[in-house]
Amino acid sequence: MANHKSSKKRILITEKRREVNVRQKSQAKTAVKKATKAIESKDTNVIVSALRAAESQLMKIAGRFMPKKRAARKVSRLTKAANKATVK
């Protein structure tokens, strides 16, 4: 266990940041799953709202928890699938 006051403070701050990071990653994964389900349902209104939410979450975590190009690729693939589902 830490002995210095600054070390104790850093431990508390690190734990808080870890919780925030885990929450953001989880929200992004959930948004992608919801968008995928919406695409499968083929309901245009649901697809549009789910896709917006997923893109927003992915771009928030891009550069911090996921490489920017990977996030962009995921958004691109979701958009492509959504367009394919709504055009038919």
C-alpha positions as CSV (number, residue, x, y, z in Angstrom):
1,M,0.0,0.0,0.0
2,A,1.1,3.6,-0.7
3,N,2.8,5.5,2.1
4,H,2.9,9.0,0.7
5,K,0.0,11.3,0.5
6,S,0.5,11.9,-3.2
7,S,0.7,8.2,-3.9
8,K,-2.6,7.6,-2.1
9,K,-4.2,10.4,-4.1
10,R,-2.9,9.0,-7.4
11,I,-4.4,5.6,-6.5
12,L,-7.8,7.2,-6.0
13,I,-7.6,9.2,-9.2
14,T,-6.4,6.1,-11.2
15,E,-9.3,4.1,-10.0
16,K,-11.8,6.8,-10.9
17,R,-10.3,7.1,-14.4
18,R,-10.4,3.3,-14.8
19,E,-14.1,3.2,-14.0
20,V,-14.8,6.0,-16.6
21,N,-12.7,4.2,-19.2
22,V,-14.4,0.9,-18.7
23,R,-17.8,2.6,-18.9
24,Q,-17.0,4.4,-22.1
25,K,-15.6,1.2,-23.8
26,S,-18.7,-0.7,-22.7
27,Q,-21.1,2.0,-24.0
28,A,-19.3,1.9,-27.4
29,K,-19.6,-1.9,-27.6
30,T,-23.3,-1.7,-26.6
31,A,-24.0,1.0,-29.2
32,V,-22.3,-1.1,-31.9
33,K,-24.4,-4.2,-30.9
34,K,-27.6,-2.1,-31.0
35,A,-26.8,-0.8,-34.4
36,T,-26.1,-4.3,-35.7
37,K,-29.4,-5.5,-34.3
38,A,-31.2,-2.5,-35.8
39,I,-29.7,-3.3,-39.2
40,E,-30.9,-6.8,-39.0
41,S,-34.5,-5.5,-38.1
42,K,-34.4,-3.4,-41.3
43,D,-36.5,-0.6,-39.7
44,T,-35.1,2.6,-41.2
45,N,-35.9,5.0,-38.3
46,V,-34.3,2.6,-35.8
47,I,-31.3,2.1,-38.0
48,V,-30.6,5.8,-38.4
49,S,-30.8,6.5,-34.6
50,A,-28.8,3.5,-33.7
51,L,-26.1,4.3,-36.3
52,R,-25.8,7.8,-35.1
53,A,-25.3,6.7,-31.5
54,A,-22.8,4.0,-32.5
55,E,-20.8,6.5,-34.6
56,S,-20.8,9.0,-31.8
57,Q,-19.6,6.5,-29.2
58,L,-16.9,5.1,-31.5
59,M,-15.5,8.5,-32.3
60,K,-15.4,9.4,-28.6
61,I,-13.2,6.4,-27.8
62,A,-11.1,6.7,-31.0
63,G,-7.5,7.6,-30.2
64,R,-7.9,6.7,-26.5
65,F,-9.0,3.1,-26.3
66,M,-9.1,2.1,-29.9
67,P,-6.9,3.3,-32.9
68,K,-8.6,6.0,-34.9
69,K,-8.5,4.0,-38.1
70,R,-10.1,1.0,-36.5
71,A,-13.0,3.1,-35.2
72,A,-13.4,4.7,-38.6
73,R,-13.4,1.2,-40.2
74,K,-16.1,0.1,-37.8
75,V,-18.3,3.1,-38.6
76,S,-17.7,2.6,-42.3
77,R,-18.8,-1.0,-42.2
78,L,-21.8,-0.2,-40.1
79,T,-22.9,2.6,-42.5
80,K,-22.3,0.3,-45.5
81,A,-24.5,-2.4,-43.9
82,A,-27.2,0.1,-43.0
83,N,-27.3,1.5,-46.5
84,K,-27.6,-2.0,-47.9
85,A,-30.4,-2.8,-45.5
86,T,-32.4,0.3,-46.2
87,V,-32.1,0.4,-50.0
88,K,-33.9,-2.9,-50.6
